[in-house]
């Protein structure tokens, strides 16, 4: 069955958005004026000249500023519908938070034009295809004037706002049953990394629906249920049917990060991508390490030095130190609590020699080098270092500026760095001067 072309990743190319804009234009509606303030945000209104307060509030009104909200509420004669229209155009924070403008403005101001302006602003404020944010106003309109929320607005809301959290899918819960069409569900699943597909009726989730969803963007796999992932479908260029998770891995190996791992999926990924591929290095490796920890019941490393550094930074800030001074204190603690005679880096940022690239990834190759040098690796001490036992002839030299050198009998064999603030620390081997 061929489905309509409403499987569209880009919000402004969605048929629902095009219909909304056509309706908005045909009725002669206009968006508000965009006003910019030359004053800093978060000022007290007493700091603003009286004749400039209205312009300032147009640009800065937000539900998180109680003083601003109360000022407008107390002066209904001074603030008309055009003011709120301009607020929406000037500052999308007017649509955010519990006290967004639709929560408390005069009910007479809330009409089709203003609600359309809010939806247009909510779409245009976001970066490209981003989901979330700028949705509080929608729920306020739903509670005060739900009849103004049209089918197209619910479809756009499903695309822009909806997600399934621990307490459920709030947006789906308020969507009228008659608006829950295939188009709505396609919007709900597009670029959504929460498990929204769990609440979609099985009769909607046909193979045609799932195929179009993946064709629109393989990233849509992030909302698939386990049952949907395991279903099979035809794929161009392959004679046999493939499971949906297999199709996504073949289309874009980086998306393995969006697919829950099991032994079958690990084996398939490794049959497609070599250990020297960027898909393995960026999309798979860290997820695989977490998977093995869970599978083997291994605890995550205890990052003691970073915890101590954070505590020292907090203590410094509470004692009145400047921000830079408190961070420097934390960095000093992180470095002081790193024992370099019993630890070596986990990560390697170089290239694995071609003859070993299919057999070892970067960290596996580094481990083999450690073994060749007679270094006994006891396990991961934290997220940066292995606990190791160095041979008697080994020493670690500090070259300054966060650079270190491991020497065997006075000959440099490994160079590594430990740099950056404790909250954004970079620890990795930069150079290996021996081979297997």
C-alpha positions in Angstrom: 0.0 0.0 0.0 1.4 3.4 -1.0 1.0 6.0 1.8 0.6 9.7 1.3 3.8 11.9 1.2 3.5 13.2 4.8 6.6 11.3 6.0 8.8 14.5 6.0 11.7 15.1 8.3 12.0 18.9 7.8 9.2 20.6 9.8 8.7 23.5 7.3 8.2 21.1 4.5 5.5 19.1 6.2 2.1 19.3 4.5 0.6 20.3 7.9 2.9 23.3 8.0 2.2 24.3 4.4 -1.6 24.1 5.0 -1.3 26.2 8.2 0.7 28.9 6.4 -1.7 28.9 3.4 -4.7 29.3 5.8 -2.8 32.0 7.8 -2.1 34.0 4.6 -5.6 33.5 3.1 -7.3 35.0 6.1 -5.1 38.1 6.0 -3.4 37.3 9.3 0.1 38.8 10.1 2.8 38.0 12.6 3.8 40.6 15.2 6.6 43.1 15.1 10.0 41.9 16.2 11.2 44.3 18.9 14.8 44.3 20.3 15.8 45.9 23.6 19.1 47.8 23.9 19.0 47.0 27.7 20.4 43.9 29.3 18.0 41.1 30.1 16.9 40.4 33.7 16.8 44.0 34.8 14.4 45.2 37.5 11.8 47.4 35.9 12.8 50.3 38.2 16.0 50.4 36.2 14.2 51.1 32.9 12.9 54.6 32.0 9.1 54.7 32.3 8.6 55.5 28.7 10.7 52.5 27.6 9.1 49.8 29.8 6.6 48.6 27.3 9.2 48.2 24.5 11.5 46.4 27.0 8.7 44.0 28.1 7.8 43.3 24.5 11.3 42.0 24.0 11.9 40.4 27.4 8.6 39.3 28.8 8.9 35.7 30.2 7.0 33.6 32.7 10.2 33.1 34.7 10.2 36.8 35.6 7.3 37.2 38.1 7.8 41.0 38.3 7.3 41.4 34.5 4.2 39.2 34.5 2.6 41.0 37.4 3.4 44.4 35.9 1.5 43.5 32.7 -1.4 41.9 34.6 -1.9 44.9 36.8 -2.2 47.3 33.8 -4.7 45.7 31.4 -5.5 49.0 29.8 -1.9 49.5 28.6 -1.3 46.1 27.0 -3.6 45.1 24.2 -3.6 42.0 21.9 -1.0 43.7 19.6 1.4 43.8 22.5 1.2 40.0 23.0 1.4 39.4 19.3 4.6 41.5 19.2 5.9 39.6 22.3 5.5 36.3 20.6 7.4 37.5 17.5 10.1 39.1 19.6 10.8 36.6 22.3 9.8 32.9 22.2 10.3 32.8 26.0 6.9 34.5 26.2 5.5 31.0 25.1 7.5 29.1 27.7 7.1 28.1 31.3 4.0 27.7 33.5 3.3 31.4 33.3 3.5 31.8 29.6 1.4 34.6 28.1 -1.5 32.3 27.1 -1.9 31.1 30.7 -2.9 34.6 32.0 -3.6 37.1 29.1 -7.2 38.2 28.8 -9.3 35.4 27.3 -10.7 37.8 24.6 -7.1 38.1 23.2 -6.8 34.4 22.6 -8.1 33.9 19.0 -7.2 31.9 15.9 -4.7 34.5 14.7 -2.7 34.7 17.9 -2.7 30.9 18.3 -1.4 30.5 14.7 1.3 33.1 15.4 2.4 31.1 18.4 2.6 27.9 16.4 4.6 29.6 13.6 7.0 31.0 16.2 7.3 27.6 18.0 8.3 26.1 14.6 10.7 28.8 13.5 12.5 29.2 16.9 14.0 25.7 16.7 17.2 24.6 15.0 16.4 22.7 11.8 14.7 19.5 13.0 15.0 19.8 16.7 12.3 18.4 18.9 11.1 19.7 22.3 10.9 23.2 23.9 8.4 26.0 23.4 5.4 23.9 24.1 4.0 25.2 27.4 1.7 27.7 25.5 0.0 24.8 23.7 -1.2 23.2 26.9 -2.4 26.6 28.2 -4.5 27.1 25.0 -5.8 23.5 25.4 -7.1 24.3 28.9 -8.5 27.7 28.1 -9.7 27.6 24.5 -9.2 24.1 23.0 -11.5 24.8 20.1 -8.7 27.0 18.5 -6.3 24.1 18.2 -6.8 22.6 14.7 -5.8 19.3 13.2 -2.7 20.8 11.6 -1.6 22.3 14.9 -1.9 18.9 16.6 0.1 17.3 13.7 2.8 20.0 14.1 2.7 19.6 17.9 3.3 15.9 17.5 6.4 16.6 15.4 7.7 19.5 17.6 6.6 18.8 21.1 5.6 15.2 21.8 7.8 12.7 23.7 7.2 9.8 26.0 8.8 10.2 29.4 8.5 8.2 32.6 5.0 9.6 33.3 3.8 9.0 29.8 3.2 10.9 26.6 1.6 14.2 27.7 0.9 15.5 24.2 -0.6 12.3 22.9 -2.9 12.3 26.0 -4.5 15.6 25.0 -4.8 14.8 21.3 -8.5 14.2 20.2 -9.1 10.7 19.0 -10.3 11.9 15.6 -7.0 13.7 15.0 -4.9 10.5 15.5 -4.4 9.7 11.9 -1.5 8.1 10.0 -0.2 11.6 9.3 -0.3 12.4 13.0 1.5 9.2 14.0 4.1 9.8 11.3 4.8 13.2 12.8 4.9 11.7 16.3 7.6 9.2 15.2 9.7 11.6 13.2 13.1 12.5 14.8 11.7 11.3 18.2 14.3 9.5 20.4 11.7 8.5 23.0 9.6 5.2 22.8 6.5 6.8 21.4 5.8 3.9 19.1 4.8 1.8 22.1 1.5 3.8 22.2 0.6 3.6 18.5 -2.1 1.1 17.5 -0.7 -2.0 15.9 -3.0 -1.5 12.8 -1.2 1.7 12.1 2.3 0.1 12.2 2.1 -1.6 8.8 5.2 -2.5 6.9 4.4 0.4 4.5 4.3 2.8 7.4 7.6 1.6 8.9 9.4 1.5 5.5 8.3 5.1 4.7 9.4 6.2 8.2 12.9 4.7 7.7 13.1 6.1 4.1 12.3 9.6 5.4 15.2 9.3 7.8 17.0 6.2 9.3 17.3 8.2 12.5 13.6 7.5 13.1 14.6 4.0 14.3 15.2 5.5 17.7 11.5 5.4 18.5 10.9 1.8 17.3 9.7 -0.9 19.6 11.6 -4.1 19.9 8.8 -5.9 18.0 9.1 -3.4 15.2 12.9 -3.6 15.1 12.7 -7.4 14.7 10.2 -7.4 11.8 11.5 -8.0 8.3 11.1 -6.1 5.1 12.6 -6.0 1.6 15.6 -3.7 1.0 16.9 -2.5 -2.3 20.1 -4.4 -3.4 19.5 -7.4 -1.2 17.7 -10.6 -2.2 16.7 -11.7 1.3 14.4 -9.8 3.7 16.2 -7.9 6.4 15.2 -6.8 9.9 14.6 -3.1 10.4 17.5 -2.8 12.7 19.7 -4.5 10.1 18.5 -2.1 7.4 19.3 0.9 9.5 22.8 -0.4 10.3 23.4 -1.0 6.5 22.1 2.5 5.7 24.0 4.4 8.4 26.3 2.5 10.8 26.5 5.5 13.2 22.9 4.8 14.1 23.9 1.7 16.0 23.9 4.1 19.0 20.1 4.3 18.7 19.5 0.5 18.6 19.6 -1.6 21.9 22.4 -4.1 21.6 22.2 -7.9 21.9 24.6 -10.6 20.7 23.0 -10.9 17.3 23.1 -7.1 16.6 26.7 -6.9 17.8 27.7 -9.8 15.5 25.9 -8.2 12.5 27.5 -4.8 13.0 31.0 -6.3 13.2 30.3 -8.2 10.0 29.6 -4.9 8.2 32.0 -2.4 9.8 35.7 -3.0 10.5 37.3 -2.0 13.7 39.2 0.8 12.0 36.0 2.4 10.7 34.6 5.7 12.0 31.3 4.0 12.5 32.9 1.6 14.9 35.0 4.2 16.7 32.3 6.9 17.0 28.9 5.0 17.0 29.6 1.6 18.4 32.7 1.3 20.7 31.5 3.1 23.8 28.0 1.5 23.5 29.6 -1.9 23.2 31.7 -1.4 26.3 28.6 -0.5 28.2 26.8 -3.5 26.8 29.6 -5.8 27.9 29.6 -4.3 31.4 25.8 -5.0 31.8 26.1 -8.4 30.3 29.0 -9.5 32.5 27.7 -7.7 35.6 30.8 -5.5 35.7 30.6 -2.2 37.6 31.5 1.1 35.8 34.8 2.6 36.9 34.9 4.8 40.0 36.1 8.2 38.8 37.5 9.2 42.2 39.8 12.1 41.1 37.0 13.9 39.2 34.6 13.6 42.2 37.3 15.0 44.5 38.0 17.8 42.1 34.3 18.7 41.9 34.1 18.8 45.7 37.2 21.0 46.0 35.8 23.4 43.4 32.5 23.6 45.2 34.3 24.2 48.5 36.5 26.9 46.9 33.4 28.7 45.5 31.6 28.5 48.9 34.6 30.0 50.6 34.5 33.1 48.4 37.1 32.2 45.8 36.6 33.5 42.2 35.2 31.1 39.6 38.6 30.8 37.9 40.3 30.2 41.3 37.8 27.5 42.3 38.2 25.7 39.0 42.0 25.9 39.3 41.8 24.4 42.7 39.7 21.5 41.3 42.2 21.0 38.5 45.1 20.8 41.0 43.2 18.2 43.1 42.5 16.1 40.0 46.2 16.1 39.0 47.4 15.5 42.6 45.1 12.5 43.0 46.3 10.9 39.7 49.0 8.3 40.5 51.0 8.0 37.3 53.2 5.3 38.7 50.2 2.9 38.8 48.1 4.2 35.9 48.3 4.5 32.1 45.7 5.9 29.6 42.9 3.8 28.3 42.4 5.7 25.0 44.7 6.0 22.0 44.2 8.8 19.5 46.6 7.5 16.8 46.1 5.1 14.0 46.3 1.3 14.3 48.9 0.0 11.8 47.2 -1.4 8.7 48.3 -5.0 9.3 46.5 -4.9 12.7 43.5 -2.7 11.8 41.0 -5.5 11.1 41.9 -7.4 14.3 42.2 -4.6 16.9 40.4 -1.3 17.5 42.5 1.5 19.0 42.1 0.6 22.6 42.6 -3.1 22.0 45.8 -2.3 20.1 47.0 -0.1 23.0 46.4 -3.0 25.4 48.5 -5.3 23.3 51.3 -2.8 23.3 51.2 -2.5 27.1 51.4 -6.3 27.3 54.4 -6.4 24.9 56.2 -3.9 27.0 55.7 -6.1 30.1 53.1 -3.9 31.7 50.5 -5.7 33.7 47.0 -4.2 33.3 44.8 -4.9 36.3 41.6 -3.2 35.0 40.0 0.2 34.6 40.8 2.5 37.5 38.5 5.2 36.2 37.2 6.5 32.8 40.7 7.7 31.9 43.3 5.3 33.3 44.0 1.6 33.7 45.4 0.4 37.0 48.8 -1.1 36.0 52.0 -2.6 37.4 55.0 -1.2 35.6 58.1 -3.3 35.1 61.1 -2.2 37.2 62.9 -0.6 34.2 59.9 1.6 33.4 59.5 5.3 34.4 57.0 8.1 33.7 58.5 11.5 32.9 56.5 14.7 33.2 57.3 16.9 30.1 55.2 19.8 31.3 51.9 21.3 30.0 50.1 18.1 30.7 52.4 16.0 28.5 53.9 12.7 29.8 56.4 10.1 28.5 56.7 6.4 29.4 60.3 5.2 29.1 61.7 1.7 29.2 65.4 1.6 30.1 65.5 5.3 29.4 64.1 4.9 25.9 60.7 6.7 25.2 58.1 4.2 24.1 54.7 6.0 24.7 53.7 9.6 24.9 50.4 10.7 26.3 48.6 13.8 27.6 46.4 14.6 30.6 45.0 18.1 29.9 42.0 20.3 30.3 39.8 21.2 33.3 38.6 18.3 35.4 35.1 18.6 34.0 36.3 18.4 30.4 39.4 16.3 30.8 41.3 14.8 27.9 43.6 11.8 28.7 44.9 9.8 25.8 48.0 8.3 24.2 49.3 10.4 21.3 52.3 8.4 20.1 53.4 4.8 20.3 57.1 4.2 19.4 57.1 0.5 19.1 55.0 -2.2 17.2 53.7 -5.6 18.0 
